[in-house]
Amino acid sequence: MIKLPSGFVYLAVIIDAYSRHDYTNLLKFYGVRISMSNPGCPWENGMAESFFKTLKTNEVYLNDYQSIWEAKQNLFKFINDVYNTRRLHSSLGYLPPSEFEELLKSNEVENINNINQTKLATVLR
């Protein structure tokens, strides 16, 4: 049996291929929460749409990968080194996650003037 991390969410982007009962039942059997929007309603899953837009425009469309291995390496590196650490996030007051985490650790978050307090309260929950 496959061990998945607690709270694992599977995002299905192409609804027709992934909405079949056998497939979704298998995901449910393993305790996977399925996240998919209705056909023609991409705004229902705005966070995922935003992530894939950023990934495509800042990594995929700028490279001509020579192999699947090279594509995997570059995507992994972009997500870990750029998206998760250095990219400015609007929900963090336009700070990169690494800088925001440091502020959280030092309890200086309340001193950041440009963070919307509603968004900050959501982030800190």
N, C-alpha and C positions, 0 to 999 in steps of 0.2 A: 504494500500500500504506500502511496506517495504521501510524504509529510510536507504540508504547506505551512508557511508562517501564519501566525494568528492574525486575523483581520485581512487576509489576502483578498484582493478584489480583481476580478478579471474584466477587462474592458473590451467589449466586442464592438468593433468599428463597423463592420459589414454585417448588418442585421440579418439578412436573408440566409447567409451561410451559417450563422451561429445560433439562430433561433429555433432550430429543429429540436424537438422534444428529447430525443436520445442524448444529444449533445448537452443540452441544458440540464437534463437529469443527472448526467455524469458529473458535471461541475457541482451541482447541488449535493450529490452524494459525498464529494470530497470537502464539503463545507465552504465552497468558493462563492462569494457574493458576486453576482453578475451585474455589470453596469452597461446598459445599452439604451440608446434613445430610440424613439419611434422612427420609422422610415420618413425621410424628408424633414426631420426636426433636429438638426445638429445643435441648436441652441440649448437643447435639453441637457447636454453634457458639455457645457462650455469650457470647463477646466481641461478636459481631455482634448477638445478641439484646439484650444489655445496652445497646449503643449505640443501637439503634432504640427501646428503651423510654425511654431518657433523652431522645432527640430528640422523641419523641411527647409525653411528659408535660411537658417543660420548654419546648417550642416549639409544636409542631403543634396540640395540643389547647387551647392558650391563645389562639390567633389565629383570626380569620375572614378568610382571604385573599380578596381581591377578584379576583385574576387569578393565572394560573400564574407570571407574571413576579414578582409580589409574593411568592408562596410561595418561588420560587427565591432571591430576594434575602434573605428572612428566614432561610431554611434555611442559606444560605451564611454569612450573618453570624453565626448562632448557632454553627455548627460552628467557624468561625475565631475569633470573638471570645469565646465562652463555653466551648464544649466543649474546644477545643485549648489554651486559655490560662488560664482562670480556674477551671474546674471542678476540685474536689478529686478526685484519683484514688487509690483504695485501694492500687494497686500502687506508687505513689510516696510511700507513707507519709502519705497524705491531704494532699498538697501539690498546688497547681496546677502544671501542666507548666511554665509560665514560671518559677516560683520554683525548681522542681527543676532546670531547665536552668541557671539562674544558679548554683545550688550546685555543679552538675557542673563548670561553667566555672571556678569558684573553688576546686575541689577540697575543698569543705567537706562533702561528702556523708557522710563518716564521722562527723561531729559530730551528725547527726540521730538522736536517740534513738528516735523512734517509727517508724522504718522497719524492717520485718521484713527481716533480713539475707538470708534466702533469696530473697525477692521482689526485693530490691535487686540481688543477684547476677544474677538473671534479667534484670532491666532493663538492667544494664550490659554484658551479653554482646553 
